[in-house]
């Protein structure tokens, strides 16, 4: 019975480690999609503008229902508040990037602040 219990504990540990690895991989995939938001302001601004223009062009060509310019400014603030900054915190807590995680979180917070200050004029 002791060996069965030990095997069960070992299996539980492996399963727990696999679950943690899966969560980290999910965070990495999410971060790769929005990595521009966790980099220098100029990088964020460049890719945000390109994405906006892609969405705006789709609207003008009838491939999108809504004009992105109507909600882009407020939408970006919500995006930072409810997705980017929490994701940067998750990356920091899982430690996969080491000290660079602090940098990603700092850039995300700084980009949000800069967007609030200057984004509406862009």
Order of alpha helices (4+ residues) and beta strands (2+ residues): alpha-alpha-alpha-alpha-alpha
